[in-house]
Amino acid sequence: MIPGLVERIRAGGPIPFAAFMEAALYDPVGGFYAAGGRAGGRSGQFLTSPEVGPLFGAVLARALDAWWADAGRPSPFVMVDAGAGPGTLARAVLAARPAVAVAGALRYVAVERATAQRAAHTGLAVASAEGVPDEPFVGVVVANELLDNLPFRLAVHDGGWREAFVDVDTSGRLVEVLVPFSEVPACLPSAAAHGARAPVQDEAARWVRDAVAHLRPPGRLVVLDYASSTADMAARPWRGWLRTYRDHQRGRHYLADAGAQDITSDVALDQLLPPTTTSTQADFLRDHGLEELVEEGRQTWAAHAAAPDLAALTARSRVREAEALTDPAGLGGFTVAQWVVG
């Protein structure tokens, strides 16, 4: 349990679900990410594309070079890795030696709000920051599975749309109470079944607007996440889009184990600034050279299979990584939404 959360609610009354989620994930003492929750293999709680292996970062390095060329090869060209975690993506991108980095034009900014995870950026050739740079810049912002972790208001249909708040019962257990909206958010469908739920993702919408506002033409925001629409989520069982994770498995109810499990939601694209383009992650990776890198890996392995070194073993793993990254039932089915500025 988050230190002081029960006392805070008892003293001040029920808090919005968004405030509960903020504390459960980002409380500086007991929040999931502050306490060491992270993506990764054996040491992580869940697996994202960068943790599958270095191939995802190698493809993104190719995309960076294409975007840099499209922008006229400016220097500096800023790459903001938003929600960078311990720097897994940064390591893979820089290890791929994109031309923009070789030319000395790349300024890589790894943005991570959790102090414990920023500490892992030590030794990386990046600027480690708690937030997106204040000044406008030419470059790209990449947010891989960030928006799904931003706190949101939770709407529940009970004779009309109501907002979920979190209270404490007499035993100290966190419970949900429903409070009428002062004004029903326009994103919610006018009709819904009793018990339907939907997220109201004000913070995600604000984050996208702010990120786009920081980009000078030509600039680009690239968001990779599991996405849906508000109406679709309201029509589906809520456990299909509001999920918790712990130790690579689905976790318990979102009010249980506050601070000990990840809380995540599909991203409602209709609540965001309309993107310039959308595609699947599988198509995005193929468009930026995935298949060429996999073929290169096959050839490297074939040439060194008799006495493989680390580079050959890494090359061989590209086939397996590509399968995971493009699986339509998994990471490959993620949505890549892009906002092009100028």
Backbone as numpy.savetxt, mean C-alpha at the origin, in Angstrom:
# Nx Ny Nz CAx CAy CAz Cx Cy Cz
-3.26 -4.95 23.39 -4.10 -3.75 23.39 -3.22 -2.49 23.39
-3.65 -1.48 22.69 -2.92 -0.22 22.62 -2.91 0.43 24.00
-1.74 0.79 24.54 -1.70 1.43 25.86 -2.57 2.68 25.91
-3.46 2.73 26.89 -4.28 3.91 27.11 -5.52 4.00 26.26
-5.74 3.05 25.32 -6.89 3.16 24.42 -8.20 2.99 25.17
-8.28 1.98 26.02 -9.51 1.75 26.79 -9.80 2.94 27.68
-8.76 3.44 28.34 -8.95 4.59 29.23 -9.39 5.83 28.45
-8.84 6.01 27.28 -9.21 7.15 26.44 -10.70 7.09 26.08
-11.18 5.90 25.71 -12.58 5.76 25.32 -13.49 5.94 26.53
-13.11 5.37 27.66 -13.93 5.51 28.86 -14.03 6.96 29.30
-12.95 7.70 29.10 -12.95 9.09 29.54 -13.68 10.00 28.57
-13.54 9.74 27.27 -14.09 10.66 26.28 -15.26 10.14 25.49
-15.60 8.86 25.67 -16.71 8.28 24.93 -16.24 7.57 23.68
-17.17 6.94 22.97 -16.83 6.17 21.77 -16.06 7.01 20.75
-15.16 6.35 20.03 -14.36 7.03 19.01 -14.72 6.48 17.63
-14.60 7.28 16.57 -14.88 6.75 15.22 -13.96 5.58 14.88
-14.45 4.69 14.03 -13.63 3.56 13.61 -12.31 4.04 13.02
-12.33 5.17 12.30 -11.09 5.69 11.70 -10.06 5.98 12.78
-10.50 6.53 13.92 -9.58 6.84 15.01 -9.05 5.55 15.64
-9.93 4.54 15.75 -9.48 3.25 16.25 -8.43 2.64 15.33
-8.67 2.67 14.02 -7.73 2.09 13.06 -6.40 2.83 13.09
-6.45 4.13 13.21 -5.22 4.92 13.32 -4.39 4.45 14.51
-5.04 4.26 15.66 -4.32 3.81 16.84 -3.83 2.37 16.68
-4.68 1.49 16.14 -4.32 0.08 16.03 -3.11 -0.13 15.12
-2.98 0.70 14.09 -1.88 0.53 13.15 -0.68 1.42 13.46
-0.93 2.65 13.90 0.14 3.65 13.92 0.43 4.28 15.28
-0.24 3.82 16.35 0.12 4.35 17.66 1.62 4.20 17.87
2.31 5.27 18.31 3.78 5.21 18.37 4.33 4.21 19.37
3.50 3.73 20.29 3.98 2.76 21.28 3.48 1.35 20.96
2.17 1.22 20.76 1.60 -0.11 20.60 0.97 -0.41 19.27
1.07 0.50 18.30 0.48 0.26 16.99 1.18 -0.87 16.26
0.46 -1.51 15.34 0.98 -2.67 14.63 2.32 -2.39 13.96
2.42 -1.27 13.26 3.67 -0.97 12.54 4.75 -0.45 13.48
4.36 0.29 14.51 5.36 0.76 15.47 5.96 -0.39 16.26
5.15 -1.43 16.48 5.60 -2.56 17.29 6.34 -3.61 16.47
6.57 -3.33 15.19 7.38 -4.24 14.40 6.63 -4.98 13.33
5.32 -4.77 13.20 4.57 -5.40 12.12 5.09 -4.92 10.78
5.27 -5.83 9.84 5.84 -5.46 8.55 5.56 -6.57 7.55
5.71 -6.22 6.27 5.63 -7.22 5.22 6.95 -7.98 5.17
6.91 -9.16 4.57 8.15 -9.91 4.41 7.94 -11.40 4.48
9.03 -12.13 4.41 8.97 -13.59 4.43 8.80 -14.12 5.83
9.81 -14.79 6.33 9.68 -15.41 7.65 9.46 -14.39 8.76
10.03 -13.21 8.63 9.94 -12.22 9.70 8.73 -11.31 9.56
7.97 -11.41 8.46 6.87 -10.50 8.23 5.52 -11.10 8.59
4.50 -10.22 8.52 3.13 -10.63 8.84 2.34 -10.94 7.57
2.75 -10.39 6.45 2.05 -10.57 5.19 3.06 -10.35 4.07
2.69 -10.70 2.85 3.63 -10.65 1.73 3.10 -9.69 0.67
3.94 -8.72 0.27 3.60 -7.81 -0.81 4.54 -8.08 -1.99
4.28 -7.42 -3.11 5.06 -7.72 -4.32 6.57 -7.57 -4.13
7.08 -6.52 -3.48 8.54 -6.41 -3.33 9.14 -7.57 -2.55
8.36 -8.16 -1.61 8.91 -9.26 -0.81 8.89 -10.60 -1.54
8.20 -10.68 -2.67 8.23 -11.92 -3.46 9.65 -12.19 -3.93
10.39 -11.13 -4.22 11.76 -11.23 -4.71 12.15 -9.96 -5.43
13.37 -9.88 -5.95 13.86 -8.64 -6.55 13.27 -8.32 -7.93
12.53 -9.24 -8.54 12.02 -9.01 -9.89 11.09 -7.80 -9.95
10.22 -7.64 -8.98 9.28 -6.52 -8.98 10.06 -5.20 -9.02
11.09 -5.08 -8.21 11.91 -3.86 -8.21 12.66 -3.68 -9.51
13.10 -4.78 -10.12 13.81 -4.68 -11.40 12.89 -4.16 -12.49
11.64 -4.61 -12.50 10.68 -4.09 -13.48 10.39 -2.62 -13.22
10.23 -2.26 -11.96 9.97 -0.86 -11.63 11.15 0.02 -12.03
12.36 -0.51 -11.93 13.53 0.25 -12.37 13.44 0.55 -13.87
12.96 -0.41 -14.64 12.76 -0.17 -16.07 11.68 0.89 -16.30
10.61 0.82 -15.52 9.56 1.82 -15.65 10.09 3.21 -15.32
10.93 3.29 -14.28 11.53 4.58 -13.91 12.31 5.18 -15.08
13.10 4.34 -15.73 13.88 4.83 -16.88 12.97 5.34 -17.99
11.86 4.63 -18.23 10.92 5.07 -19.28 10.28 6.41 -18.90
9.88 6.54 -17.63 9.26 7.79 -17.19 10.27 8.94 -17.19
11.50 8.65 -16.84 12.56 9.66 -16.87 12.79 10.14 -18.30
12.84 9.20 -19.23 13.02 9.56 -20.64 11.85 10.39 -21.15
10.63 9.99 -20.78 9.45 10.73 -21.19 9.46 12.17 -20.67
10.08 12.36 -19.52 10.15 13.69 -18.90 11.29 14.54 -19.45
12.10 13.98 -20.37 13.22 14.73 -20.93 14.51 14.54 -20.17
14.61 13.49 -19.35 15.80 13.17 -18.55 16.24 14.33 -17.65
15.32 14.85 -16.82 15.70 15.94 -15.92 16.58 15.43 -14.78
17.31 16.34 -14.17 18.10 16.03 -12.98 17.91 17.18 -11.98
17.42 16.89 -10.78 17.09 15.55 -10.29 15.73 15.06 -10.79
15.62 13.75 -10.80 14.34 13.09 -11.06 14.01 12.36 -9.77
12.91 12.74 -9.14 12.60 12.25 -7.79 11.69 11.03 -7.86
12.07 10.00 -7.14 11.23 8.82 -6.97 10.83 8.77 -5.50
9.54 8.97 -5.21 9.04 8.88 -3.84 8.40 7.50 -3.67
8.97 6.72 -2.80 8.48 5.39 -2.46 7.63 5.55 -1.21
6.32 5.71 -1.39 5.41 6.03 -0.28 4.94 4.75 0.41
5.16 4.69 1.72 4.89 3.46 2.44 6.00 2.47 2.21
7.24 2.95 2.34 8.42 2.17 1.96 8.74 1.03 2.89
8.11 0.99 4.08 8.43 -0.06 5.03 9.91 -0.08 5.35
10.53 -1.25 5.44 11.96 -1.33 5.76 12.88 -1.08 4.57
12.32 -0.74 3.40 13.16 -0.42 2.25 13.37 -1.55 1.27
12.52 -2.57 1.30 12.69 -3.72 0.42 12.63 -3.32 -1.05
11.64 -2.49 -1.42 11.53 -2.07 -2.81 12.72 -1.21 -3.21
13.14 -0.30 -2.34 14.29 0.55 -2.65 15.52 -0.28 -2.94
15.77 -1.30 -2.15 16.95 -2.15 -2.36 16.90 -2.81 -3.74
15.73 -3.31 -4.13 15.62 -4.00 -5.41 15.75 -3.03 -6.58
15.13 -1.86 -6.48 15.22 -0.88 -7.56 16.67 -0.43 -7.76
17.33 -0.09 -6.68 18.70 0.41 -6.79 19.66 -0.69 -7.23
19.41 -1.94 -6.81 20.27 -3.05 -7.23 20.16 -3.30 -8.72
19.03 -2.93 -9.32 18.83 -3.11 -10.77 19.58 -2.07 -11.59
20.14 -1.06 -10.94 20.94 -0.01 -11.58 20.22 0.63 -12.77
19.07 1.27 -12.51 18.39 1.96 -13.62 19.28 3.07 -14.17
19.10 3.40 -15.44 19.93 4.40 -16.09 19.83 5.75 -15.40
18.66 6.08 -14.86 18.49 7.36 -14.17 19.38 7.44 -12.94
19.62 6.31 -12.29 20.52 6.29 -11.13 21.98 6.30 -11.57
22.31 5.54 -12.61 23.68 5.51 -13.12 24.11 6.90 -13.57
23.17 7.66 -14.12 23.47 9.01 -14.59 23.57 10.03 -13.45
23.25 9.59 -12.24 23.33 10.48 -11.08 22.14 11.42 -10.96
21.07 11.12 -11.72 19.91 12.02 -11.72 18.84 11.61 -10.70
18.88 10.37 -10.22 17.81 9.87 -9.36 17.97 10.34 -7.92
16.91 10.89 -7.38 16.82 11.17 -5.94 15.70 10.28 -5.39
16.08 9.24 -4.68 15.12 8.25 -4.18 14.75 8.63 -2.75
13.46 8.88 -2.52 12.97 9.25 -1.20 12.09 8.12 -0.67
12.54 7.47 0.40 11.79 6.38 1.01 10.95 6.95 2.15
9.64 7.00 1.95 8.74 7.62 2.92 8.09 6.54 3.76
8.27 6.63 5.06 7.69 5.65 5.99 7.42 6.34 7.33
6.18 6.30 7.78 5.83 7.00 9.01 6.24 6.26 10.28
6.43 4.93 10.22 6.80 4.15 11.40 8.30 4.26 11.66
8.66 4.80 12.81 10.06 4.99 13.16 10.84 3.69 13.13
10.24 2.61 13.62 10.94 1.33 13.67 11.30 0.84 12.28
10.45 1.11 11.30 10.76 0.66 9.95 11.73 1.61 9.25
11.64 2.90 9.54 12.61 3.83 8.94 14.02 3.52 9.39
14.17 2.97 10.57 15.51 2.64 11.07 16.21 1.65 10.15
15.44 0.84 9.43 16.03 -0.15 8.52 16.55 0.48 7.23
16.31 1.78 7.02 16.81 2.45 5.82 18.29 2.81 5.94
18.83 2.67 7.13 20.25 2.99 7.34 21.12 2.19 6.38
22.02 2.89 5.69 22.91 2.24 4.75 22.40 2.23 3.33
21.13 2.57 3.12 20.59 2.65 1.77 20.91 4.01 1.16
21.10 4.05 -0.14 21.37 5.32 -0.83 20.05 6.02 -1.15
19.32 6.32 -0.07 18.03 6.99 -0.20 17.93 8.09 0.84
17.00 9.01 0.59 16.62 9.97 1.62 15.44 9.35 2.36
15.61 9.10 3.65 14.56 8.49 4.45 13.74 9.59 5.11
12.41 9.54 4.94 11.56 10.63 5.42 10.27 10.08 5.99
9.64 10.87 6.85 8.37 10.49 7.46 7.20 10.84 6.55
7.40 11.79 5.63 6.32 12.22 4.76 6.83 12.61 3.39
5.91 12.79 2.46 6.24 13.22 1.10 6.89 14.61 1.16
7.92 14.88 0.34 8.57 16.20 0.36 7.57 17.34 0.24
7.83 18.43 0.99 6.92 19.57 1.00 6.91 20.32 -0.33
8.09 20.44 -0.95 8.20 21.23 -2.16 7.80 20.42 -3.39
7.13 21.03 -4.36 6.80 20.33 -5.61 8.07 19.82 -6.31
7.95 18.73 -7.05 9.11 18.13 -7.69 8.69 17.46 -9.00
9.69 17.24 -9.86 9.50 16.47 -11.09 9.90 15.03 -10.79
9.01 14.12 -11.08 9.32 12.72 -10.82 8.07 11.89 -10.69
8.15 10.87 -9.85 7.06 9.91 -9.71 6.87 9.56 -8.24
5.63 9.37 -7.85 5.29 8.85 -6.53 4.72 7.46 -6.74
5.29 6.48 -6.06 4.81 5.10 -6.15 4.30 4.69 -4.78
3.05 4.23 -4.73 2.44 3.78 -3.48 1.97 2.34 -3.66
2.76 1.41 -3.18 2.42 -0.01 -3.30 1.77 -0.48 -2.01
0.49 -0.82 -2.09 -0.28 -1.28 -0.93 -0.15 -0.31 0.25
-0.36 0.97 -0.05 -0.39 2.00 0.99 -1.81 2.43 1.30
-2.60 2.72 0.27 -3.93 3.30 0.50 -4.83 2.35 1.28
-4.65 1.04 1.12 -5.49 0.08 1.84 -5.26 0.12 3.34
-4.16 0.73 3.78 -3.83 0.81 5.20 -4.17 2.17 5.81
-4.70 3.10 5.02 -5.04 4.40 5.56 -6.38 4.32 6.29
-6.49 4.89 7.49 -7.75 4.81 8.25 -8.93 5.37 7.47
-10.08 4.78 7.68 -11.30 5.21 6.99 -12.49 5.15 7.96
-13.50 5.92 7.63 -14.76 5.82 8.36 -15.49 4.56 7.88
-16.18 3.90 8.79 -16.88 2.66 8.46 -18.39 2.92 8.54
-19.07 2.76 7.41 -20.51 2.96 7.34 -21.23 1.62 7.42
-22.32 1.58 8.19 -23.11 0.37 8.37 -24.57 0.71 8.09
-25.23 -0.11 7.29 -26.64 0.16 6.95 -27.54 -0.53 7.96
-28.28 0.28 8.72 -29.19 -0.23 9.75 -30.41 0.69 9.78
-31.33 0.45 8.80 -32.44 1.36 8.64 -32.02 2.67 8.02
-30.85 2.70 7.44 -30.20 3.88 6.90 -28.73 3.79 7.22
-27.92 4.61 6.56 -26.48 4.55 6.78 -26.12 5.21 8.11
-25.35 4.49 8.90 -24.86 4.99 10.19 -23.34 4.79 10.23
-22.69 5.53 11.12 -21.23 5.43 11.23 -20.86 4.56 12.42
-19.92 3.65 12.22 -19.45 2.78 13.29 -18.46 3.52 14.18
-18.72 3.48 15.47 -17.81 3.98 16.49 -17.36 2.81 17.34
-16.29 2.99 18.09 -15.76 1.94 18.94 -15.88 2.37 20.39
-16.51 1.50 21.19 -16.73 1.77 22.61 -16.11 0.64 23.42
-16.22 0.72 24.74 -15.70 -0.31 25.64 -16.84 -0.79 26.52
-17.03 -2.11 26.63 -18.08 -2.62 27.50 -17.57 -2.73 28.94
-18.39 -3.23 29.81 -18.05 -3.26 31.24 -16.87 -4.17 31.54
-16.59 -5.13 30.63 -15.47 -6.04 30.85 -14.17 -5.52 30.26
-14.23 -4.35 29.60 -13.04 -3.79 28.98 -12.84 -4.24 27.55
-13.84 -4.92 26.98 -13.75 -5.39 25.60 -14.21 -4.30 24.64
-13.51 -4.17 23.53 -13.91 -3.19 22.52 -15.15 -3.68 21.78
-16.13 -2.80 21.63 -17.37 -3.14 20.96 -17.74 -2.03 19.97
-18.60 -2.37 19.04 -19.02 -1.42 18.02 -20.38 -0.83 18.37
-20.52 0.48 18.19 -21.80 1.15 18.34 -22.04 1.98 17.08
-23.30 2.14 16.71 -23.65 2.86 15.50 -24.23 4.23 15.84
-23.74 5.23 15.13 -24.13 6.62 15.37 -24.63 7.21 14.05
-25.76 7.93 14.06 -26.25 8.52 12.80 -25.23 9.51 12.24
-25.06 9.51 10.92 -24.22 10.51 10.26 -24.88 11.88 10.39
-24.09 12.89 10.65 -24.64 14.26 10.58 -25.02 14.59 9.15
-24.25 14.03 8.20 -24.56 14.15 6.78 -24.07 12.88 6.11
-24.97 12.15 5.49 -24.59 10.87 4.87 -23.63 11.14 3.72
-22.44 10.52 3.71 -21.48 10.74 2.62 -22.09 10.41 1.26
-21.82 11.26 0.28 -22.41 11.11 -1.05 -21.94 9.84 -1.75
-20.80 9.28 -1.33 -20.27 8.09 -2.01 -21.09 6.84 -1.71
-21.89 6.85 -0.65 -22.61 5.65 -0.24 -23.84 5.44 -1.14
-24.12 4.20 -1.52 -25.29 3.94 -2.36 -26.58 4.27 -1.61
-27.58 4.71 -2.34 -28.83 5.13 -1.71 -29.60 3.96 -1.11
-29.43 2.77 -1.68 -30.11 1.58 -1.18 -29.08 0.50 -0.89
-29.28 -0.20 0.22 -28.37 -1.28 0.60 -29.11 -2.23 1.53
-28.63 -3.46 1.61 -29.24 -4.46 2.48 -28.94 -4.15 3.94
-29.82 -4.62 4.81 -29.57 -4.47 6.24 -28.25 -5.14 6.61
-27.40 -4.42 7.33 -26.11 -4.96 7.73 -24.99 -4.70 6.74
-25.31 -4.13 5.59 -24.27 -3.82 4.61 -23.26 -2.85 5.21
-22.04 -2.97 4.77 -20.97 -2.10 5.25 -20.20 -1.55 4.06
-19.61 -0.38 4.26 -18.79 0.23 3.21 -17.81 1.21 3.85
-16.61 1.34 3.26 -15.65 2.31 3.80 -15.89 3.69 3.21
-15.64 4.70 4.01 -15.64 6.09 3.53 -14.20 6.55 3.66
-13.49 6.57 2.54 -12.02 6.68 2.56 -11.56 8.13 2.33
-11.93 8.98 3.28 -11.55 10.40 3.18 -10.04 10.57 3.14
-9.32 9.81 3.97 -7.87 10.00 4.06 -7.18 9.55 2.78
-7.63 8.45 2.19 -7.04 8.01 0.93 -7.29 9.03 -0.17
-8.50 9.58 -0.21 -8.82 10.60 -1.23 -7.95 11.83 -1.03
-7.77 12.24 0.21 -6.93 13.40 0.51 -5.48 13.13 0.15
-5.00 11.92 0.43 -3.61 11.57 0.14 -3.35 11.65 -1.36
-4.26 11.11 -2.17 -4.08 11.15 -3.62 -4.06 12.59 -4.12
-5.00 13.41 -3.66 -5.03 14.82 -4.08 -3.73 15.52 -3.73
-3.24 15.29 -2.51 -2.00 15.95 -2.07 -0.80 15.47 -2.88
-0.73 14.16 -3.15 0.39 13.62 -3.91 0.42 14.21 -5.31
-0.74 14.27 -5.96 -0.81 14.84 -7.31 -0.42 16.33 -7.28
-0.84 17.04 -6.22 -0.54 18.47 -6.12 0.95 18.72 -5.95
1.71 17.74 -5.43 3.15 17.90 -5.24 3.95 17.67 -6.52
3.32 17.13 -7.54 4.04 16.78 -8.76 4.03 17.92 -9.76
5.22 18.27 -10.24 5.33 19.24 -11.33 5.25 18.50 -12.67
4.63 19.11 -13.67 4.62 18.47 -14.99 6.03 18.34 -15.55
6.37 17.22 -16.15 5.57 16.01 -16.22 5.83 15.13 -14.99
4.78 14.73 -14.33 4.92 13.90 -13.14 3.88 12.80 -13.16
4.03 11.87 -12.22 3.16 10.69 -12.26 3.00 10.13 -10.84
1.77 9.79 -10.51 1.47 9.04 -9.29 1.02 7.65 -9.71
1.65 6.63 -9.12 1.34 5.23 -9.44 0.93 4.53 -8.16
-0.30 4.06 -8.12 -0.84 3.36 -6.95 -1.11 1.91 -7.34
-0.56 0.99 -6.57 -0.79 -0.44 -6.78 -1.49 -0.98 -5.54
-2.69 -1.54 -5.73 -3.45 -1.99 -4.56 -4.61 -2.85 -5.01
-5.24 -3.52 -4.02 -6.50 -4.18 -4.37 -7.59 -3.13 -4.32
-8.32 -3.03 -5.41 -9.27 -1.93 -5.58 -10.65 -2.46 -5.92
-11.64 -1.60 -5.65 -13.03 -1.95 -5.90 -13.81 -0.65 -6.02
-15.11 -0.71 -5.81 -15.94 0.49 -5.77 -16.77 0.46 -4.49
-17.26 1.61 -4.08 -18.06 1.69 -2.86 -19.30 0.81 -2.98
-20.00 0.91 -4.12 -21.22 0.13 -4.30 -20.93 -1.37 -4.28
-19.83 -1.78 -4.90 -19.47 -3.19 -4.91 -19.20 -3.69 -3.50
-18.47 -2.93 -2.71 -18.18 -3.37 -1.35 -19.43 -3.41 -0.49
-20.34 -2.46 -0.69 -21.58 -2.46 0.07 -22.43 -3.67 -0.24
-22.29 -4.22 -1.45 -23.08 -5.37 -1.88 -22.44 -6.70 -1.51
-21.16 -6.69 -1.14 -20.44 -7.92 -0.82 -20.41 -8.15 0.68
-20.19 -9.41 1.11 -19.93 -9.65 2.54 -18.70 -8.85 2.97
-18.81 -8.15 4.08 -17.74 -7.22 4.45 -16.41 -7.91 4.73
-16.46 -9.16 5.15 -15.19 -9.86 5.41 -14.39 -10.10 4.14
-15.01 -9.89 2.97 -14.28 -10.04 1.72 -13.43 -8.84 1.39
-13.75 -7.66 1.94 -12.96 -6.46 1.61 -12.33 -5.79 2.83
-12.81 -6.10 4.03 -12.22 -5.57 5.27 -11.53 -6.74 5.96
-10.20 -6.73 5.88 -9.44 -7.91 6.29 -8.40 -7.56 7.36
-8.04 -8.58 8.13 -6.92 -8.47 9.05 -5.93 -9.59 8.73
-4.65 -9.33 9.02 -3.60 -10.32 8.75 -2.63 -10.38 9.93
-2.18 -11.61 10.16 -1.16 -11.82 11.19 -0.43 -13.12 10.87
0.89 -13.07 10.86 1.72 -14.26 10.60 1.31 -14.95 9.30
1.11 -14.15 8.22 0.80 -14.65 6.89 -0.55 -15.36 6.80
-1.43 -15.12 7.77 -2.76 -15.71 7.75 -3.78 -14.63 8.05
-5.04 -14.90 7.65 -6.10 -13.99 8.01 -6.21 -13.92 9.53
-6.40 -12.71 10.02 -6.48 -12.51 11.46 -7.90 -12.63 12.00
-8.08 -12.10 13.19 -9.38 -12.17 13.87 -10.22 -10.95 13.49
-11.34 -10.78 14.16 -12.21 -9.62 13.94 -11.38 -8.35 14.11
-11.73 -7.30 13.35 -10.90 -6.09 13.35 -10.82 -5.39 14.70
-11.75 -5.65 15.61 -11.66 -5.03 16.94 -10.85 -5.88 17.92
-10.52 -7.10 17.53 -9.73 -7.97 18.39 -8.25 -7.70 18.21
-7.48 -7.93 19.23 -6.02 -7.87 19.15 -5.53 -6.54 18.58
-6.07 -5.44 19.06 -5.67 -4.12 18.55 -4.17 -3.92 18.71
-3.50 -3.64 17.60 -2.06 -3.44 17.60 -1.27 -4.69 17.27
-1.93 -5.85 17.27 -1.22 -7.11 17.02 -1.50 -7.69 15.64
-2.37 -7.03 14.86 -2.67 -7.52 13.52 -2.87 -6.34 12.59
-2.61 -6.60 11.31 -2.80 -5.59 10.29 -4.29 -5.46 9.98
-4.73 -4.25 9.64 -6.11 -4.00 9.22 -6.04 -3.35 7.85
-6.76 -3.90 6.89 -6.65 -3.43 5.53 -7.99 -3.50 4.81
-8.16 -2.68 3.80 -9.42 -2.62 3.07 -9.16 -2.47 1.58
-10.08 -2.99 0.76 -10.04 -2.64 -0.65 -10.11 -1.12 -0.80
-9.53 -0.61 -1.86 -9.54 0.83 -2.12 -10.70 1.14 -3.07
-11.57 2.07 -2.65 -12.72 2.47 -3.47 -12.26 3.53 -4.47
-12.01 3.11 -5.71 -11.48 4.04 -6.71 -12.45 5.19 -6.98
-13.75 4.93 -6.83 -14.73 5.99 -7.12 -14.67 7.13 -6.11
-14.02 6.91 -4.97 -13.89 7.98 -3.97 -12.63 8.83 -4.18
-11.79 8.43 -5.13 -10.54 9.14 -5.38 -10.67 10.07 -6.58
-9.71 10.97 -6.71 -9.57 11.74 -7.93 -9.51 10.76 -9.10
-10.29 10.97 -10.16 -10.29 9.98 -11.25 -8.89 9.78 -11.83
-8.41 8.53 -11.90 -7.07 8.28 -12.46 -7.04 8.47 -13.96
-5.84 8.72 -14.48 -5.64 8.85 -15.92 -5.79 7.51 -16.60
-5.20 6.47 -16.00 -5.29 5.11 -16.54 -5.39 4.11 -15.40
-5.97 2.96 -15.71 -5.95 1.83 -14.78 -5.63 0.56 -15.57
-4.99 -0.37 -14.89 -4.70 -1.68 -15.49 -4.54 -2.67 -14.36
-4.35 -3.93 -14.71 -3.99 -4.91 -13.69 -2.48 -4.82 -13.44
-2.04 -5.32 -12.29 -0.61 -5.36 -12.03 0.09 -6.24 -13.06
-0.53 -7.35 -13.43 0.09 -8.24 -14.42 0.37 -7.50 -15.72
-0.60 -6.75 -16.21 -0.40 -6.01 -17.46 0.64 -4.90 -17.29
0.61 -4.23 -16.16 1.59 -3.17 -15.90 3.01 -3.72 -15.94
3.24 -4.85 -15.28 4.58 -5.44 -15.25 5.01 -5.91 -16.63
4.09 -6.50 -17.38 4.44 -6.94 -18.74 4.76 -5.75 -19.63
4.02 -4.66 -19.46 4.27 -3.47 -20.27 5.66 -2.87 -20.02
6.23 -3.16 -18.85 7.52 -2.58 -18.49 8.65 -3.62 -18.43
8.50 -4.68 -19.22 9.64 -5.55 -19.44 9.73 -6.80 -18.60
8.66 -7.21 -17.95 8.71 -8.42 -17.12 9.17 -9.63 -17.91
8.57 -9.85 -19.06 8.88 -11.07 -19.80 10.32 -11.07 -20.31
10.83 -9.91 -20.67 12.24 -9.83 -21.10 13.18 -10.19 -19.95
12.85 -9.71 -18.75 13.69 -10.02 -17.59 13.63 -11.50 -17.24
12.46 -12.10 -17.38 12.33 -13.53 -17.10 13.14 -14.33 -18.12
13.06 -13.96 -19.40 13.83 -14.67 -20.42 15.33 -14.49 -20.19
15.72 -13.30 -19.79 17.12 -13.06 -19.46 17.56 -13.96 -18.31
16.67 -14.15 -17.34 16.98 -15.03 -16.21 17.12 -16.47 -16.65
16.25 -16.92 -17.55 16.37 -18.30 -18.06 17.71 -18.51 -18.75
18.12 -17.55 -19.56 19.37 -17.69 -20.29 20.57 -17.69 -19.34
20.52 -16.83 -18.33 21.61 -16.78 -17.35 21.72 -18.11 -16.62
20.58 -18.66 -16.24 20.61 -19.95 -15.54 21.14 -21.05 -16.45
20.71 -21.06 -17.69 21.17 -22.10 -18.61 22.68 -22.05 -18.80
23.24 -20.85 -18.78 24.68 -20.70 -19.00 25.49 -21.07 -17.77
24.87 -21.05 -16.58 25.64 -21.27 -15.35 25.09 -22.42 -14.49
24.16 -23.20 -15.03 23.52 -24.24 -14.23 24.50 -25.28 -13.72
25.56 -25.53 -14.47 26.53 -26.56 -14.05 27.28 -26.15 -12.79
27.52 -24.85 -12.65 28.21 -24.35 -11.46 27.59 -23.00 -11.09
26.37 -23.05 -10.58 25.63 -21.81 -10.36 26.21 -20.97 -9.22
26.28 -19.66 -9.48 26.63 -18.73 -8.42 25.35 -18.04 -7.96
25.49 -17.06 -7.05 24.32 -16.38 -6.51 23.53 -15.67 -7.60
24.24 -15.06 -8.54 23.55 -14.35 -9.62 22.72 -15.31 -10.46
23.24 -16.51 -10.71 22.50 -17.49 -11.50 21.27 -17.99 -10.75
21.42 -18.21 -9.45 20.28 -18.66 -8.65 19.19 -17.59 -8.59
19.64 -16.33 -8.48 18.67 -15.22 -8.49 17.95 -15.15 -9.81
18.68 -15.34 -10.89 18.08 -15.31 -12.23 17.05 -16.43 -12.39
17.38 -17.63 -11.88 16.45 -18.75 -11.98 15.15 -18.47 -11.24
15.23 -17.73 -10.14 14.03 -17.47 -9.33 13.05 -16.54 -10.02
13.48 -15.88 -11.10 12.59 -14.94 -11.77 11.33 -15.61 -12.31
11.44 -16.85 -12.74 10.26 -17.55 -13.26 9.22 -17.69 -12.17
9.64 -18.15 -11.00 8.71 -18.32 -9.88 8.14 -16.97 -9.44
9.00 -15.96 -9.37 8.54 -14.64 -8.96 7.51 -14.08 -9.94
7.78 -14.25 -11.24 6.86 -13.74 -12.25 5.49 -14.40 -12.13
5.47 -15.69 -11.84 4.20 -16.39 -11.68 3.40 -15.80 -10.52
4.08 -15.52 -9.42 3.39 -14.95 -8.26 2.92 -13.52 -8.53
3.75 -12.74 -9.19 3.43 -11.33 -9.42 2.32 -11.13 -10.44
2.10 -12.12 -11.30 1.09 -11.99 -12.34 -0.12 -12.89 -12.13
-0.17 -13.59 -11.02 -1.29 -14.49 -10.74 -2.59 -13.67 -10.67
-3.54 -13.92 -11.58 -4.77 -13.10 -11.59 -5.61 -13.25 -10.34
-5.43 -14.36 -9.61 -6.18 -14.56 -8.38 -5.44 -13.98 -7.17
-4.26 -13.41 -7.40 -3.47 -12.85 -6.31 -2.93 -11.49 -6.69
-1.61 -11.34 -6.58 -0.99 -10.04 -6.81 -1.20 -9.53 -8.23
-1.25 -10.43 -9.20 -1.44 -10.01 -10.59 -2.78 -9.34 -10.84
-3.77 -9.64 -9.98 -5.09 -9.05 -10.12 -5.22 -7.68 -9.47
-4.18 -7.23 -8.78 -4.21 -5.90 -8.20 -4.43 -4.84 -9.30
-4.99 -3.72 -8.90 -5.18 -2.60 -9.81 -3.98 -1.66 -9.74
-3.51 -1.21 -10.89 -2.51 -0.15 -10.96 -3.22 1.08 -11.52
-3.37 2.09 -10.68 -4.01 3.34 -11.08 -2.92 4.40 -11.21
-2.94 5.15 -12.31 -1.92 6.16 -12.55 -2.58 7.52 -12.81
-1.99 8.53 -12.21 -2.39 9.90 -12.43 -1.20 10.61 -13.07
-1.38 11.06 -14.31 -0.31 11.73 -15.04 -0.54 13.24 -15.00
0.46 13.97 -14.55 0.37 15.41 -14.40 1.09 16.08 -15.57
0.38 16.85 -16.37 0.99 17.57 -17.48 1.13 16.73 -18.73
